[in-house]
Amino acid sequence: MKLGLIISVSLCLCAQTISAQLLPKADDTFWRDSIPVEMRQSYIEYGEQYLGKPWTTLPYSVFSQFRTNGNRVNYEGLNFEKRRHLAALVMAEIMEGNGRFMTDIIDGMGSFCEETWWGIPAHYGPSTPLAEDQTVDLFNAETANLIAWTRYMLQPEFDKFSPHLCLRIDQEIERRILQPAVEKDYWWKKAGMNWNPWICSNWLACVLICEKDEARKAEAIRQIKKSTQIFIDSYPEDGGCDEGAGYWDRAAASMFEVLRLLPDFSSDSEKIRRMASYAYKTYIGHDYCISFADAHENKAIQQVNIVYPFGLFLGDKTMREFGAYLGRQKHVLENPAALYDKSGNFPTLSRELFFLRHIRDFIAENPREPLLKDVWLGNLQIMTARRNNLYVAMKGGHNNESHNHNDVGSFIVYADNEPLFIDPGVGEYTSKTFSDERYTIWTMQSGYHNLPQINGTDQKDGREYAAKVVSHKEGSLTLDIAGAYPTEADVKSWKRTVSAMESGISVTEKYDLRAYHQPVRLMFMTIAKPEIQNGAIVLGQHRLKFDPSQLQPAIEDISSLLDPLLQGMWGKQMYRIILTMKSKKTKETIQYSIQ
Protein backbone atom coordinates (compact mmCIF):
# COMPACT_ATOMS: atom_id res chain seq x y z
CA MET A 1 0.00 0.00 0.00
CA LYS A 2 1.43 3.40 -0.95
CA LEU A 3 1.08 5.93 1.84
CA GLY A 4 0.45 8.77 -0.60
CA LEU A 5 -2.85 7.14 -1.56
CA ILE A 6 -4.29 7.17 1.94
CA ILE A 7 -6.98 9.84 2.07
CA SER A 8 -8.36 9.90 5.60
CA VAL A 9 -8.55 7.98 8.83
CA SER A 10 -10.98 8.91 11.56
CA LEU A 11 -9.22 9.96 14.76
CA CYS A 12 -11.72 7.95 16.78
CA LEU A 13 -10.21 4.70 15.51
CA CYS A 14 -8.16 2.93 18.11
CA ALA A 15 -4.38 3.23 18.05
CA GLN A 16 -3.88 -0.39 17.06
CA THR A 17 -6.10 0.03 13.99
CA ILE A 18 -4.28 3.15 12.82
CA SER A 19 -0.85 1.58 13.33
CA ALA A 20 -1.87 -1.70 11.71
CA GLN A 21 -2.61 0.12 8.48
CA LEU A 22 1.02 1.19 8.40
CA LEU A 23 3.10 -1.67 9.78
CA PRO A 24 2.44 -5.40 10.10
CA LYS A 25 3.50 -6.81 13.44
CA ALA A 26 6.55 -8.98 13.95
CA ASP A 27 4.57 -12.23 13.66
CA ASP A 28 3.31 -11.25 10.19
CA THR A 29 4.91 -13.32 7.43
CA PHE A 30 5.58 -10.10 5.49
CA TRP A 31 8.91 -9.67 7.29
CA ARG A 32 10.16 -13.11 6.28
CA ASP A 33 8.54 -13.36 2.85
CA SER A 34 9.00 -9.87 1.42
CA ILE A 35 12.39 -8.72 2.70
CA PRO A 36 15.30 -10.01 0.59
CA VAL A 37 17.30 -12.77 2.26
CA GLU A 38 20.54 -10.78 2.30
CA MET A 39 18.86 -7.88 4.06
CA ARG A 40 17.29 -10.14 6.65
CA GLN A 41 20.60 -11.86 7.28
CA SER A 42 22.34 -8.51 7.75
CA TYR A 43 19.91 -7.47 10.50
CA ILE A 44 20.13 -10.88 12.16
CA GLU A 45 23.93 -10.97 12.16
CA TYR A 46 24.11 -7.43 13.50
CA GLY A 47 21.73 -8.32 16.33
CA GLU A 48 23.71 -11.45 17.19
CA GLN A 49 26.60 -9.36 18.49
CA TYR A 50 24.32 -8.24 21.33
CA LEU A 51 23.01 -11.68 22.32
CA GLY A 52 23.78 -12.21 25.99
CA LYS A 53 25.46 -8.82 26.30
CA PRO A 54 24.67 -7.08 29.61
CA TRP A 55 22.52 -3.99 29.40
CA THR A 56 24.45 -0.77 29.92
CA THR A 57 23.90 1.20 33.08
CA LEU A 58 23.99 4.99 32.80
CA PRO A 59 26.05 6.38 35.70
CA TYR A 60 24.96 9.56 37.42
CA SER A 61 28.62 10.62 37.55
CA VAL A 62 28.78 10.62 33.74
CA PHE A 63 25.39 12.35 33.45
CA SER A 64 26.68 15.15 35.69
CA GLN A 65 29.77 15.82 33.55
CA PHE A 66 27.80 18.26 31.43
CA ARG A 67 27.39 20.47 34.49
CA THR A 68 30.85 19.91 35.96
CA ASN A 69 33.14 20.09 32.92
CA GLY A 70 30.89 20.75 29.92
CA ASN A 71 31.29 17.28 28.38
CA ARG A 72 28.11 15.87 26.87
CA VAL A 73 29.45 13.21 24.50
CA ASN A 74 30.48 10.70 27.19
CA TYR A 75 26.94 10.23 28.48
CA GLU A 76 25.41 10.46 25.02
CA GLY A 77 27.75 7.74 23.79
CA LEU A 78 26.58 5.34 26.50
CA ASN A 79 22.95 6.37 26.10
CA PHE A 80 22.87 6.04 22.33
CA GLU A 81 24.72 2.71 22.28
CA LYS A 82 22.18 1.23 24.68
CA ARG A 83 19.39 2.26 22.34
CA ARG A 84 21.29 0.89 19.35
CA HIS A 85 21.55 -2.37 21.33
CA LEU A 86 17.76 -2.59 21.65
CA ALA A 87 17.01 -1.58 18.05
CA ALA A 88 19.49 -4.16 16.77
CA LEU A 89 17.91 -6.97 18.80
CA VAL A 90 14.39 -6.00 17.78
CA MET A 91 15.25 -5.86 14.09
CA ALA A 92 16.98 -9.23 14.34
CA GLU A 93 13.95 -10.79 16.04
CA ILE A 94 11.53 -9.37 13.48
CA MET A 95 13.65 -10.69 10.61
CA GLU A 96 14.23 -14.14 12.09
CA GLY A 97 10.93 -14.59 13.91
CA ASN A 98 11.72 -17.60 16.10
CA GLY A 99 12.10 -15.97 19.54
CA ARG A 100 15.88 -16.33 19.78
CA PHE A 101 16.35 -12.67 20.73
CA MET A 102 13.32 -12.29 23.00
CA THR A 103 14.99 -12.95 26.36
CA ASP A 104 17.51 -10.17 25.74
CA ILE A 105 14.79 -7.83 24.48
CA ILE A 106 12.60 -8.47 27.53
CA ASP A 107 15.53 -7.80 29.85
CA GLY A 108 16.23 -4.65 27.88
CA MET A 109 12.69 -3.41 28.28
CA GLY A 110 13.03 -3.91 32.03
CA SER A 111 16.30 -2.00 32.03
CA PHE A 112 14.77 0.92 30.14
CA CYS A 113 11.81 1.00 32.51
CA GLU A 114 14.25 1.35 35.40
CA GLU A 115 16.13 4.33 33.88
CA THR A 116 15.28 7.50 35.79
CA TRP A 117 14.98 9.69 32.70
CA TRP A 118 15.37 8.85 29.02
CA GLY A 119 16.87 12.12 27.76
CA ILE A 120 20.34 13.66 27.75
CA PRO A 121 21.93 16.05 30.29
CA ALA A 122 22.36 18.94 27.83
CA HIS A 123 18.55 19.26 27.76
CA TYR A 124 18.02 18.94 31.50
CA GLY A 125 18.27 21.28 34.47
CA PRO A 126 19.48 19.19 37.44
CA SER A 127 22.93 17.60 37.42
CA THR A 128 21.40 14.16 38.00
CA PRO A 129 18.13 12.76 36.65
CA LEU A 130 15.12 12.97 38.96
CA ALA A 131 12.11 10.66 38.78
CA GLU A 132 9.75 13.57 39.39
CA ASP A 133 11.26 15.68 36.58
CA GLN A 134 10.19 14.09 33.28
CA THR A 135 11.14 16.98 31.01
CA VAL A 136 10.24 16.14 27.41
CA ASP A 137 13.32 16.60 25.24
CA LEU A 138 14.45 15.21 21.89
CA PHE A 139 15.92 12.01 23.19
CA ASN A 140 13.46 10.92 25.83
CA ALA A 141 10.84 11.34 23.10
CA GLU A 142 13.04 9.36 20.72
CA THR A 143 13.57 6.65 23.32
CA ALA A 144 9.83 6.52 23.97
CA ASN A 145 9.29 6.03 20.23
CA LEU A 146 11.76 3.13 20.23
CA ILE A 147 10.07 1.54 23.25
CA ALA A 148 6.55 2.09 21.88
CA TRP A 149 7.27 0.56 18.47
CA THR A 150 9.06 -2.37 20.13
CA ARG A 151 5.95 -2.90 22.25
CA TYR A 152 3.72 -2.69 19.17
CA MET A 153 5.77 -5.07 17.05
CA LEU A 154 6.38 -7.69 19.76
CA GLN A 155 3.27 -7.42 21.93
CA PRO A 156 2.18 -11.07 21.46
CA GLU A 157 5.59 -12.29 22.63
CA PHE A 158 5.60 -9.88 25.56
CA ASP A 159 2.14 -11.09 26.59
CA LYS A 160 3.31 -14.70 26.47
CA PHE A 161 6.11 -13.80 28.87
CA SER A 162 3.95 -11.75 31.23
CA PRO A 163 0.66 -9.86 30.86
CA HIS A 164 2.20 -7.17 33.07
CA LEU A 165 5.09 -6.20 30.77
CA CYS A 166 3.10 -4.15 28.25
CA LEU A 167 1.17 -2.61 31.12
CA ARG A 168 4.47 -1.48 32.68
CA ILE A 169 5.68 -0.12 29.37
CA ASP A 170 2.45 1.85 28.91
CA GLN A 171 2.72 3.25 32.43
CA GLU A 172 6.29 4.41 31.83
CA ILE A 173 5.44 6.06 28.51
CA GLU A 174 2.41 7.70 30.12
CA ARG A 175 4.35 9.34 32.94
CA ARG A 176 7.42 10.18 30.86
CA ILE A 177 5.76 11.41 27.64
CA LEU A 178 2.01 11.23 27.32
CA GLN A 179 1.14 13.14 30.47
CA PRO A 180 3.81 15.89 30.54
CA ALA A 181 3.73 16.49 26.77
CA VAL A 182 0.01 17.19 26.69
CA GLU A 183 -0.14 19.12 29.97
CA LYS A 184 2.88 21.44 29.71
CA ASP A 185 3.25 24.38 27.36
CA TYR A 186 6.72 23.50 26.17
CA TRP A 187 8.54 26.10 24.04
CA TRP A 188 9.15 23.58 21.26
CA LYS A 189 5.42 23.34 20.52
CA LYS A 190 5.68 26.79 18.92
CA ALA A 191 9.15 26.45 17.43
CA GLY A 192 10.02 26.70 13.77
CA MET A 193 13.02 24.38 14.06
CA ASN A 194 13.78 20.69 14.47
CA TRP A 195 12.69 20.25 18.09
CA ASN A 196 9.05 20.74 17.11
CA PRO A 197 8.55 17.95 14.53
CA TRP A 198 11.26 15.73 16.01
CA ILE A 199 9.43 15.54 19.34
CA CYS A 200 5.92 15.65 17.85
CA SER A 201 6.57 12.69 15.55
CA ASN A 202 7.81 10.58 18.47
CA TRP A 203 5.08 11.80 20.80
CA LEU A 204 2.45 10.95 18.18
CA ALA A 205 3.67 7.35 17.85
CA CYS A 206 3.38 6.95 21.62
CA VAL A 207 -0.13 8.42 21.55
CA LEU A 208 -1.31 6.06 18.80
CA ILE A 209 0.26 2.96 20.31
CA CYS A 210 0.08 3.44 24.08
CA GLU A 211 -2.51 6.06 25.00
CA LYS A 212 -5.59 4.56 26.68
CA ASP A 213 -7.32 7.79 27.71
CA GLU A 214 -9.47 8.76 24.70
CA ALA A 215 -9.90 12.38 25.82
CA ARG A 216 -6.16 12.85 26.29
CA LYS A 217 -5.49 11.09 22.99
CA ALA A 218 -7.75 13.53 21.13
CA GLU A 219 -6.16 16.50 22.89
CA ALA A 220 -2.65 15.26 22.15
CA ILE A 221 -3.45 14.82 18.47
CA ARG A 222 -4.98 18.29 18.38
CA GLN A 223 -1.83 19.77 19.91
CA ILE A 224 0.47 17.80 17.60
CA LYS A 225 -1.44 18.99 14.55
CA LYS A 226 -1.30 22.57 15.79
CA SER A 227 2.42 22.41 16.52
CA THR A 228 3.19 20.77 13.19
CA GLN A 229 1.24 23.48 11.39
CA ILE A 230 3.19 26.15 13.29
CA PHE A 231 6.38 24.48 12.10
CA ILE A 232 5.19 24.44 8.50
CA ASP A 233 3.99 28.05 8.66
CA SER A 234 7.29 29.24 10.10
CA TYR A 235 9.29 27.66 7.31
CA PRO A 236 10.38 29.93 4.47
CA GLU A 237 8.29 29.68 1.32
CA ASP A 238 11.26 28.28 -0.61
CA GLY A 239 11.18 25.23 1.67
CA GLY A 240 14.76 25.76 2.78
CA CYS A 241 16.08 24.52 6.12
CA ASP A 242 18.18 27.25 7.73
CA GLU A 243 19.63 24.63 10.09
CA GLY A 244 21.40 23.06 7.13
CA ALA A 245 21.13 19.79 5.28
CA GLY A 246 22.52 17.94 8.29
CA TYR A 247 19.39 18.82 10.27
CA TRP A 248 16.85 18.36 7.47
CA ASP A 249 16.28 14.73 8.44
CA ARG A 250 15.05 15.86 11.88
CA ALA A 251 13.15 18.88 10.60
CA ALA A 252 11.12 18.40 7.40
CA ALA A 253 11.70 14.63 7.49
CA SER A 254 10.30 14.38 11.03
CA MET A 255 7.35 16.48 9.89
CA PHE A 256 6.72 13.81 7.26
CA GLU A 257 6.59 11.19 10.02
CA VAL A 258 3.71 13.13 11.55
CA LEU A 259 1.93 13.33 8.19
CA ARG A 260 2.11 9.62 7.50
CA LEU A 261 0.70 8.76 10.92
CA LEU A 262 -2.08 11.34 10.54
CA PRO A 263 -3.24 10.95 6.95
CA ASP A 264 -6.17 13.31 7.52
CA PHE A 265 -3.74 16.15 8.32
CA SER A 266 -4.39 19.03 5.95
CA SER A 267 -1.77 21.63 5.04
CA ASP A 268 -0.09 23.41 2.13
CA SER A 269 0.92 20.46 -0.02
CA GLU A 270 3.08 22.51 -2.40
CA LYS A 271 5.06 24.00 0.46
CA ILE A 272 5.56 20.53 1.93
CA ARG A 273 6.87 19.42 -1.47
CA ARG A 274 9.36 22.30 -1.42
CA MET A 275 10.41 21.39 2.13
CA ALA A 276 11.01 17.82 1.01
CA SER A 277 12.92 18.79 -2.11
CA TYR A 278 15.51 20.66 -0.03
CA ALA A 279 17.10 17.24 0.52
CA TYR A 280 18.11 16.93 -3.11
CA LYS A 281 18.44 20.63 -3.86
CA THR A 282 21.36 20.76 -1.42
CA TYR A 283 22.93 17.54 -2.68
CA ILE A 284 26.40 17.94 -4.20
CA GLY A 285 27.41 14.45 -5.34
CA HIS A 286 29.33 11.40 -4.08
CA ASP A 287 27.06 11.44 -1.00
CA TYR A 288 28.11 14.98 -0.05
CA CYS A 289 25.55 17.58 0.98
CA ILE A 290 25.93 21.30 1.60
CA SER A 291 27.13 21.59 5.20
CA PHE A 292 26.28 25.13 6.29
CA ALA A 293 25.52 25.75 10.00
CA ASP A 294 25.80 23.03 12.67
CA ALA A 295 26.27 20.12 10.31
CA HIS A 296 27.46 17.05 12.19
CA GLU A 297 27.59 15.16 8.94
CA ASN A 298 28.61 16.26 5.46
CA LYS A 299 27.16 13.19 3.77
CA ALA A 300 23.64 11.89 3.23
CA ILE A 301 23.99 8.88 5.55
CA GLN A 302 21.13 9.97 7.79
CA GLN A 303 18.73 10.26 4.88
CA VAL A 304 18.89 6.71 3.49
CA ASN A 305 15.74 5.30 5.11
CA ILE A 306 13.61 8.46 4.97
CA VAL A 307 14.15 10.05 1.54
CA TYR A 308 12.57 7.22 -0.43
CA PRO A 309 9.42 6.90 1.73
CA PHE A 310 9.01 10.69 1.72
CA GLY A 311 9.32 10.80 -2.07
CA LEU A 312 6.86 7.92 -2.39
CA PHE A 313 4.40 9.68 -0.09
CA LEU A 314 4.56 12.86 -2.21
CA GLY A 315 4.81 11.21 -5.60
CA ASP A 316 8.08 13.11 -6.16
CA LYS A 317 9.93 11.16 -8.84
CA THR A 318 13.25 12.96 -8.32
CA MET A 319 13.13 12.29 -4.60
CA ARG A 320 12.19 8.63 -5.07
CA GLU A 321 15.07 8.15 -7.48
CA PHE A 322 17.40 9.97 -5.09
CA GLY A 323 16.33 7.66 -2.27
CA ALA A 324 16.92 4.64 -4.49
CA TYR A 325 20.35 6.00 -5.41
CA LEU A 326 21.34 6.57 -1.77
CA GLY A 327 20.19 3.09 -0.86
CA ARG A 328 22.23 1.50 -3.64
CA GLN A 329 25.29 3.54 -2.70
CA LYS A 330 24.97 2.42 0.91
CA HIS A 331 24.33 -1.20 -0.10
CA VAL A 332 21.09 -1.42 1.84
CA LEU A 333 19.91 -4.37 -0.24
CA GLU A 334 22.95 -6.38 0.88
CA ASN A 335 24.00 -5.04 4.27
CA PRO A 336 21.58 -2.44 5.68
CA ALA A 337 22.62 -2.97 9.30
CA ALA A 338 26.09 -1.62 8.52
CA LEU A 339 24.52 1.86 8.67
CA TYR A 340 23.53 1.37 12.31
CA ASP A 341 27.06 2.27 13.41
CA LYS A 342 26.93 5.43 11.28
CA SER A 343 23.44 6.56 12.10
CA GLY A 344 24.36 9.56 14.22
CA ASN A 345 22.44 9.36 17.47
CA PHE A 346 21.07 5.82 17.24
CA PRO A 347 19.08 3.98 14.59
CA THR A 348 15.40 4.90 14.46
CA LEU A 349 13.51 1.61 14.54
CA SER A 350 10.28 2.97 13.09
CA ARG A 351 12.04 4.63 10.15
CA GLU A 352 13.73 1.38 9.28
CA LEU A 353 10.48 -0.57 9.49
CA PHE A 354 8.49 1.94 7.44
CA PHE A 355 11.23 1.94 4.82
CA LEU A 356 11.13 -1.86 4.63
CA ARG A 357 7.36 -1.72 4.26
CA HIS A 358 8.02 -0.39 0.76
CA ILE A 359 11.05 -2.49 -0.07
CA ARG A 360 9.53 -3.93 -3.26
CA ASP A 361 8.77 -0.45 -4.58
CA PHE A 362 12.30 0.57 -3.63
CA ILE A 363 13.85 -2.38 -5.47
CA ALA A 364 11.87 -1.53 -8.60
CA GLU A 365 12.78 2.17 -8.46
CA ASN A 366 15.24 3.65 -10.95
CA PRO A 367 18.21 4.98 -8.92
CA ARG A 368 19.42 8.37 -10.04
CA GLU A 369 21.74 10.95 -8.52
CA PRO A 370 20.03 14.39 -8.59
CA LEU A 371 22.88 16.48 -10.00
CA LEU A 372 20.89 19.69 -10.41
CA LYS A 373 22.48 22.39 -12.54
CA ASP A 374 21.11 25.43 -10.73
CA VAL A 375 19.18 26.02 -7.50
CA TRP A 376 17.99 29.27 -5.96
CA LEU A 377 16.39 29.38 -2.52
CA GLY A 378 15.36 33.00 -2.38
CA ASN A 379 14.24 33.17 1.24
CA LEU A 380 17.44 31.63 2.57
CA GLN A 381 19.49 33.38 -0.14
CA ILE A 382 21.24 30.17 -1.13
CA MET A 383 22.49 29.65 -4.67
CA THR A 384 24.01 26.47 -6.04
CA ALA A 385 25.47 25.98 -9.51
CA ARG A 386 27.14 23.08 -11.29
CA ARG A 387 29.40 23.67 -14.29
CA ASN A 388 31.58 20.97 -15.79
CA ASN A 389 33.42 19.41 -12.84
CA LEU A 390 32.92 22.28 -10.38
CA TYR A 391 30.06 22.87 -7.95
CA VAL A 392 29.58 26.05 -5.95
CA ALA A 393 27.09 26.97 -3.22
CA MET A 394 26.84 30.46 -1.74
CA LYS A 395 24.69 31.65 1.13
CA GLY A 396 23.44 35.02 2.32
CA GLY A 397 20.85 35.18 5.06
CA HIS A 398 21.53 36.56 8.51
CA ASN A 399 23.53 35.68 11.60
CA ASN A 400 20.68 34.57 13.84
CA GLU A 401 19.56 31.53 11.89
CA SER A 402 18.90 28.31 13.74
CA HIS A 403 22.22 26.66 14.61
CA ASN A 404 23.81 29.81 13.23
CA HIS A 405 27.42 30.33 12.30
CA ASN A 406 28.65 33.80 11.40
CA ASP A 407 28.88 32.89 7.73
CA VAL A 408 26.87 35.44 5.72
CA GLY A 409 28.22 35.51 2.17
CA SER A 410 30.35 32.40 2.48
CA PHE A 411 30.64 29.90 -0.36
CA ILE A 412 31.89 26.36 -0.80
CA VAL A 413 33.37 24.72 -3.89
CA TYR A 414 33.54 21.02 -4.74
CA ALA A 415 35.59 19.67 -7.63
CA ASP A 416 34.63 16.35 -9.21
CA ASN A 417 32.08 16.11 -6.38
CA GLU A 418 34.86 16.15 -3.78
CA PRO A 419 35.52 18.99 -1.29
CA LEU A 420 37.84 21.78 -2.39
CA PHE A 421 36.81 24.86 -0.36
CA ILE A 422 34.69 23.89 2.60
CA ASP A 423 32.53 25.04 5.47
CA PRO A 424 34.05 23.14 8.42
CA GLY A 425 30.69 22.50 10.09
CA VAL A 426 30.75 21.98 13.85
CA GLY A 427 32.70 19.84 16.25
CA GLU A 428 31.46 17.90 19.24
CA TYR A 429 28.75 19.70 21.18
CA THR A 430 29.75 20.90 24.65
CA SER A 431 28.17 23.17 27.24
CA LYS A 432 29.67 26.15 25.37
CA THR A 433 27.93 25.33 22.08
CA PHE A 434 24.53 26.72 23.07
CA SER A 435 25.67 29.26 25.64
CA ASP A 436 26.73 32.91 25.50
CA GLU A 437 30.21 31.57 24.70
CA ARG A 438 29.07 30.02 21.42
CA TYR A 439 30.98 32.43 19.20
CA THR A 440 34.24 31.86 21.01
CA ILE A 441 34.27 28.47 19.27
CA TRP A 442 36.37 28.72 16.12
CA THR A 443 33.95 26.88 13.83
CA MET A 444 31.28 29.51 14.54
CA GLN A 445 33.48 32.45 13.51
CA SER A 446 33.51 34.07 10.06
CA GLY A 447 37.32 34.01 10.15
CA TYR A 448 37.09 30.24 9.64
CA HIS A 449 34.72 30.43 6.71
CA ASN A 450 35.40 31.53 3.15
CA LEU A 451 34.91 35.20 3.91
CA PRO A 452 36.74 38.52 4.16
CA GLN A 453 38.08 39.93 7.40
CA ILE A 454 37.56 43.68 7.14
CA ASN A 455 39.81 46.10 9.01
CA GLY A 456 40.76 43.24 11.30
CA THR A 457 37.09 42.60 12.12
CA ASP A 458 35.02 39.45 11.71
CA GLN A 459 31.24 39.19 11.37
CA LYS A 460 28.94 39.57 14.37
CA ASP A 461 26.09 37.35 15.51
CA GLY A 462 22.52 38.69 15.54
CA ARG A 463 19.51 39.02 13.27
CA GLU A 464 20.52 42.52 12.21
CA TYR A 465 23.81 41.25 10.76
CA ALA A 466 22.58 40.22 7.35
CA ALA A 467 23.18 40.24 3.61
CA LYS A 468 21.27 42.05 0.89
CA VAL A 469 20.71 40.44 -2.48
CA VAL A 470 22.00 42.78 -5.18
CA SER A 471 21.30 40.46 -8.10
CA HIS A 472 20.78 36.84 -8.95
CA LYS A 473 20.59 34.88 -12.15
CA GLU A 474 21.29 31.25 -12.85
CA GLY A 475 24.84 30.51 -11.82
CA SER A 476 25.61 33.98 -10.42
CA LEU A 477 24.80 35.73 -7.16
CA THR A 478 25.83 39.17 -5.91
CA LEU A 479 25.39 39.92 -2.23
CA ASP A 480 26.21 43.03 -0.27
CA ILE A 481 27.58 41.53 2.93
CA ALA A 482 28.67 44.77 4.63
CA GLY A 483 25.67 44.51 6.94
CA ALA A 484 27.03 41.30 8.46
CA TYR A 485 29.94 43.21 10.03
CA PRO A 486 29.85 45.41 13.14
CA THR A 487 30.55 49.15 13.21
CA GLU A 488 34.27 48.75 13.88
CA ALA A 489 34.72 47.17 10.44
CA ASP A 490 34.08 50.63 8.96
CA VAL A 491 32.64 49.18 5.77
CA LYS A 492 29.98 50.98 3.71
CA SER A 493 29.46 48.23 1.15
CA TRP A 494 31.01 44.91 0.21
CA LYS A 495 29.57 43.44 -2.94
CA ARG A 496 30.67 39.86 -3.44
CA THR A 497 29.80 38.21 -6.75
CA VAL A 498 30.23 34.47 -7.23
CA SER A 499 29.67 33.19 -10.76
CA ALA A 500 29.85 29.65 -12.09
CA MET A 501 31.04 29.42 -15.68
CA GLU A 502 32.18 26.65 -17.97
CA SER A 503 35.78 27.79 -17.40
CA GLY A 504 35.57 27.83 -13.60
CA ILE A 505 34.29 29.81 -10.63
CA SER A 506 34.84 33.57 -10.77
CA VAL A 507 34.69 35.74 -7.63
CA THR A 508 34.66 39.54 -7.50
CA GLU A 509 35.03 41.50 -4.27
CA LYS A 510 34.05 45.16 -4.68
CA TYR A 511 34.30 47.10 -1.46
CA ASP A 512 33.95 50.61 -0.14
CA LEU A 513 35.36 51.33 3.33
CA ARG A 514 34.75 54.39 5.47
CA ALA A 515 38.35 54.22 6.63
CA TYR A 516 41.39 51.98 6.38
CA HIS A 517 42.71 50.51 9.64
CA GLN A 518 44.16 47.12 8.77
CA PRO A 519 44.68 45.15 5.55
CA VAL A 520 41.71 43.28 4.14
CA ARG A 521 42.24 39.52 4.45
CA LEU A 522 40.36 36.90 2.43
CA MET A 523 40.00 33.52 4.12
CA PHE A 524 39.58 30.13 2.44
CA MET A 525 39.12 26.80 4.21
CA THR A 526 40.33 23.60 2.58
CA ILE A 527 41.32 20.02 3.33
CA ALA A 528 43.48 19.79 0.21
CA LYS A 529 47.12 20.53 1.00
CA PRO A 530 47.78 23.93 -0.61
CA GLU A 531 50.99 25.05 -2.28
CA ILE A 532 51.84 28.64 -3.17
CA GLN A 533 52.92 29.41 -6.71
CA ASN A 534 53.24 32.76 -8.43
CA GLY A 535 49.68 34.04 -8.71
CA ALA A 536 48.05 30.79 -7.60
CA ILE A 537 47.36 28.46 -4.76
CA VAL A 538 47.65 24.91 -6.07
CA LEU A 539 45.28 22.33 -4.58
CA GLY A 540 45.96 19.06 -6.36
CA GLN A 541 44.56 19.38 -9.88
CA HIS A 542 42.89 22.71 -9.12
CA ARG A 543 43.98 26.29 -8.58
CA LEU A 544 42.90 29.42 -6.81
CA LYS A 545 44.22 32.07 -9.20
CA PHE A 546 44.73 35.69 -8.13
CA ASP A 547 46.69 38.82 -9.00
CA PRO A 548 49.92 38.71 -6.97
CA SER A 549 50.28 42.48 -7.34
CA GLN A 550 47.07 42.80 -5.30
CA LEU A 551 47.20 39.89 -2.88
CA GLN A 552 49.84 38.33 -0.65
CA PRO A 553 49.20 34.59 0.05
CA ALA A 554 49.83 32.68 3.26
CA ILE A 555 48.84 29.25 4.50
CA GLU A 556 48.00 28.11 8.04
CA ASP A 557 47.83 24.45 9.04
CA ILE A 558 44.90 24.30 11.50
CA SER A 559 44.72 20.52 11.74
CA SER A 560 45.33 20.69 15.49
CA LEU A 561 41.91 22.35 15.92
CA LEU A 562 40.04 19.29 14.65
CA ASP A 563 38.26 17.20 17.24
CA PRO A 564 37.23 13.56 16.56
CA LEU A 565 33.87 14.56 15.06
CA LEU A 566 35.46 16.98 12.57
CA GLN A 567 38.12 14.43 11.73
CA GLY A 568 35.33 11.97 10.97
CA MET A 569 33.87 14.46 8.52
CA TRP A 570 37.00 15.78 6.84
CA GLY A 571 39.98 13.65 7.76
CA LYS A 572 42.89 14.79 9.91
CA GLN A 573 44.09 17.77 7.88
CA MET A 574 42.62 21.23 7.41
CA TYR A 575 44.19 24.43 6.17
CA ARG A 576 43.29 28.10 6.11
CA ILE A 577 44.47 30.07 3.10
CA ILE A 578 44.81 33.82 3.67
CA LEU A 579 45.07 36.31 0.82
CA THR A 580 46.02 39.71 2.24
CA MET A 581 45.20 42.84 0.26
CA LYS A 582 48.32 44.96 -0.37
CA SER A 583 46.48 48.17 -1.15
CA LYS A 584 45.45 50.62 1.56
CA LYS A 585 42.74 52.15 -0.63
CA THR A 586 39.27 52.40 0.85
CA LYS A 587 37.70 51.52 -2.51
CA GLU A 588 38.92 48.55 -4.44
CA THR A 589 37.88 45.66 -6.67
CA ILE A 590 39.53 42.27 -6.39
CA GLN A 591 38.97 39.40 -8.77
CA TYR A 592 40.11 35.81 -8.51
CA SER A 593 39.04 32.46 -9.87
CA ILE A 594 38.89 28.79 -9.00
CA GLN A 595 39.73 26.40 -11.81
PyMOL commands that set and color helices and strands:
alter all, ss='L'
color gray80, all
select helices_A, chain A and resi 3-5+15-20+30-33+37-48+60-63+65-68+73-96+102-114+121-123+138-161+165-183+187-190+195-210+214-234+245-248+252-261+269-281+300-314+317-329+336-342+349-357+359-364+438-440+442-444+446-448+482-484+487-489+559-561+564-570
alter helices_A, ss='H'
color red, helices_A
select strands_A, chain A and resi 283-285+288-289+374-377+382-387+390-395+398-399+411-415+418-421+452-453+462-466+468-473+476-480+491-501+504-513+521-526+531-533+536-539+542-545+551-557+575-581+587-594
alter strands_A, ss='S'
color yellow, strands_A
deselect
rebuild
show_as cartoon
